[in-house]
Amino acid sequence: MKITRIETLVRGPLAIVRVGTDDGVVGIGQTAPYEAATSAHVLHTMVAPLFIGRDPWDVEALVDECLRVHYKFPSSFLHRALAGVDAALWDVLGIVTGQPVAKLLGGHARASVPMYASSMLRSVTPEQEAERLAGFVAEQGFRAVKIRVGEAMGRDADAAPGRTERIVPHVRAVLGDGVDLSADANGGFSVGRAIRVGRLLEEHGYFHFEEPCPFPELEQTAQVAAALDIPVSGGEQDISLTQFHRMITGRAVDIVQPDIGYIGGVSRARKVAVLAEAAGIPCTPHCANDSLLQVFSLHLAAAMPACTQYQEWSIETTPWTRGVYEPMLRVVDGHVDAPTAPGWGVQLDPAFVRDAELTTSAA
């Protein structure tokens, strides 16, 4: 079996990838969202030529080779493009074997994956946020939720004056003690401010504190993690396995969060989960929207022993992810069942294929 064709289908912020083989199998993947046209261009100029004519079963070796060949360009866009091809190849292997990708990654470590309702907004008031999160808890059975505090990469700014200090206790008061709460700062705080916010979270019984300091400043995050009892998490922005190794072995974080779309695909995210397992810390893959990356993350979380905690489930409705694939995943009683259909277990919506801009690299 050889790879004969790699296609991108770009519509708005999304670039879907299709990989075809000489025996007619077609697998689907996706680059990380946003700047999709740029990711697709990098895919066809830098990634596809290294995969065309090669054996899909060599997927992890091919991913590694691609990054070694392009060692002078260790960029986010290269990893985003690579993620799309990597995901499509795992789909090919699942289709060929008649197994879900989760089985190929190691098997079902769990029958279903618990999810937390993840808010992506800072534009809502504490009262509005508590009300809508309470609705998700009541309607879909979520037992955990995550709010946003501070301002993304905000240098101790807040989305609105005093919002962090108001939202932390208010959401706890509204949702009660029966729901696990988390907070995400998206790298918005200095060490001192992060520690003060972390102590506020501890006071109100929060479950974990995500990305308190700017992600490149690993030493700052380590200081915060050492000062607090609440688990500190991070890693979503990182693309280097070496950086993840430093993060984990140096105990800069208590929970590690690789993003499949950012790190370069399922093959590399799986390696982070194995590092986490060896270090005895949880792995919770970052997944900030309801695109195909939600499907990929589900398979990874179902398979990897380190993915023991609630996994991220965006509660936001994004129009550009509507009508991309089917069947859409659904949360029932706070969980999503481990996938059982071959490959990723989903198909592209014909309307998306019709409306997207197609570019092909072929043998």
N, C-alpha and C positions, 0 to 999 in steps of 0.2 A: 504494500500500500504506500503510495507516494502522494505528497501534496502537489496539486496541479494548479490551484487557483486560490487567490485570496482577494476578497472583495470588502469594500467599506460601503455602508449605506448611511449617509449623513442627513439628518433632519434636525435643524435647530441645534441645541446643545449636545445632541446624542450622535455617536458614531457606532453603529452596529457592524460587527465583522462576521463574514461568512468564509469558511475555509472548505474547499472541495478537494476530494481525492480522486485518484484514477479509477477507483471502483465505484464512484458515484455517491459516496457518503458526503454529506454536507453538515458541518457543525457551526454553531453560532456562538459569538462572543460579543464583547462590548468594551470599548475604551472607557476610561474615566470620563464622566460628563464634563461639559463646558469646553470651549475652544475646540470643538469636535473637528472642524475642518483642518486645524493645525495638526491635531493628533493623527488624522487620517493621512495627511501629507507625509508626516514622519514615518507612518506605518509603511506606506508604499515605497518610499525612497530608502529607508534604512533597515526596516525589519523584514518585509516580505521577501526581498531578494535572498535572504539567508535561510528562508524556510521553504521556498518553492523547490520541488524536486526531492525533498527530504521525507523521512519516515515519521509519521505522526507519533509513533510509539516512543520516539526519542525526544519528546516534548521538553522534559526538564533539561536535557543536555543541550537542546537547541536554544532554550531561553538563556542558559548560562553562556553559550557561545556568542549569542547576539550581544550581550553586555560586555563580553571580553573584546570582541571585535571593535565595538564602539567605546572603548575605554576612555577616549578623549572627550566623549560627550555624555557624561553621567547625568543626563537631564531628566526633569519630570516628564517632558513630552515623550522621550524615548520609552520610559517605563509605562506611561499611559498607553502608548501604541502597542507595546509588547504585551500588555495585559489583555488586549482584545484578541490577539492571535492565540495566546496561551489558552484563554478560556474556550475559544472555538475548537482547539485541538482536544481539550478534555471532553468536550461534547462529542467529537468524532469518536474518541475511544469508548465512551459510554454507549453510543449507538451501536458500534461494531460488536461490543461484548454483550449488549442487552442489559447493561447494569447502570444504575444511577452513578453520577460522578462521585458521590459520597462513598459508595462502595469501593471505587478505585482509589480513593484517597486513604483508605484504611478500614472502611466498613462503618456500619452504624454504631457509633459509641452511645447513642441515645435514640429512643423511639420518637421523641419530639423535642423541639428546641424552644425553651422559654424566651419570650421577648419582652423588652421594656419599650414603652411608648416614648419615643425620642422627639422632643420639641426642637425645632430649628429656628425659632423666632425669638428676637429680643424686642420686637416692635409692639408686643402686647403688654398690657399692664399685669401686675401680679394677680389681680382679681380675674382678669380675662383668662390668664394662663391656668389658674387653678380650676376655673369652671370648665374649660375645654378638656383638661386632663382628667377631671372627674368623669366627664362624659365617656372618654375612651376606656377608663377603668370599668364603668358600669356596662358599656355596650359590648366590649370585646374581651373583658376579663383580665386586662393587664394587672399584674401584681407589682409592677415596677414602672417608674416613669423617670424622665430626665428633663431638667430645666436648663436654661441658659442664664449665666451670670456674667457680670462685667461686660466688656466689649471686645470683640475679636481683635487680638493683637493691639489692644487699646491702651497700653501703657498706664494702667490703673484708672482709665476712664470707665464710666458706666453708661449703659445704653440710655438711661434716664437718671437724673439725680436721685441717689438713694435707692435705686431699684433693687440692687443685690440684697441689701439689708432688709428690704421689705418682702421680696419674693420668697426668700428661704424659709422664714417662719410661716408665711401665709399659706404656702402650698402644703406644708405639713399640717397646719391647723385644719385645712379644708379636706385633705385626703385621709387624715388620721394615721394611726400607727400601723394599720394593716397593709400599707403600700410602701415598698422600698423606693426611696428617693435618691436621685443622683443630680449632680450639677456639673456643667461644662463651661469652662472659662475661655476656651479657644485661644489660649496663650495670652490672655489679657492682663495678667497681673505680674508685678514685681514679686520678689521672694517675700518681703515683709507683708505686703498686702495679701498675697496668696495664703500665707499662714493665718492671718487674721480671719479671712473668709473661710478657710478650712476649719478653724475652731468654731465658727458660727455654724457650719454644716454639722460638725460633731455634736454641738449642743442640741441640734434638732434631729439627731439620729439619721443623718444621710448615709447612704450606702457607699458611694465613691465620688471622688473629685477628679474631674477630667481636665487634662492639659492646663494646669494652673498658670504656667509660665510659657513664654514663646518657645516653640518646639525646638529651634536650633540650640537653645540654651539648656543643654542637658544637665549641666551642673546645678543650675537654678532649680530645676524640677527635682533633682535629687535632694537638695536642701529642704525643699518643702515636704517631700515624702518622709525624710528623716525626722522632721519636726512634728508631724501629725500622726494621729492614730487612724484616721479615716484613710482607706486605700486611695492612692493617687494613680491615675492612669495616663497613658500617652502613647504616641507612636503613629497616629493616623496620617501625619504628613510625611513621614520618613520613607525613603526609598532604598536605603542602603542596609543590606543584611549585617554589615559590620557595625553600623550604628545601632541596630537592634540588639546585637550581641553585647555591645557596651551598655546599652540601656538595661538589659536584663541582668547581666552578670554584676553590674555595678549597683544594682538595686535602685536605679533612678526612678523606677515605677514599680507599683505593686500589681498592676494589671496592664497587659500590653495589647495595643489596638492597631494592628496592621490593616491597611485598606487595600483590598485586592486590586482595585483600579489604579492606585498610586504606586504600589510597590513593584508592579510588573507582572501581576497575574496570580492565579491560584497556586502555581508551583512554588513561588517564592513566599507567599503568605503562609502556606503549609509549613515551610521551614521555620518561620517565626513561631508558629504554634508548637512545633517540636522543641525549639529552644525554650519556650515558656514551660512546657511540660517537664523538661529536664531540670529547670530551675525551681519548679514547684510553685509557679504563679499562674493565674488564669490568663487566657487569651480571649479577647472579645473583639472580633474584627469590626472595624469602623465601616458603617454603611449609612450614608446620609440622605439617600433618596430611594424611591421605589422603582428604579430602573432594573435592568437585568442583574446589576450588581447585587441586588437583594437576593436573587436566586442563587448566585454563586456563593454568597456569604452563608446562605442556609446550608448548602451542601458541605462547606468547610466546617461549619459549627456542628453539624450532625455527625461528622466523621472524627474530629480531632479530640482526643481525651482532655486537652487543656481548656476546651471551650465549655467549662462547667457552669458558668454563670448566665444571667440574662444576656441575650444578644440584642443588638440595636435594631429598632424598627421605626423608621421615620413615620410620623403621623401627618406630615404635610402633603397636601394635594398639589402635584406639579403637573400642569397641563401638558408639558412636553414629554412626559412619560406615559401619557394615556395612549392606548391603541398601539403599543409597541409589540407586546407578546401576549400569548395566551396559553394555558389559563393563568390568570393572575394569582399570586399567593394570597392567602387569607389567614388572619389570626383568629383562632377560636379558643376561648377560655385562656387567653394569654400565651398560647403556644402555636407553633406551626409544625405539622407532622414532618418527620424525616422523609425526604423524597424517595420514591420507589420506581418511577418511570425511567427508561434508559436516557443516558446523557443528562442534560439539564432538566429534561422532562417538560420543556415548553417549546412552542413554535412562534415564529414571527407572525404578526398580524399582516395579512396581505395588503391592507391599506397602507401600512407603514412602508412596506417594500415598494409599493407603487409611487408613493409620494417622496421618497428619499432620493438623494443624489448618489448614483452608483459610480464607483471607480474600481477597476479590476487590475490586479497584477496576475499574470499567468505565465506558465512555462512556455 
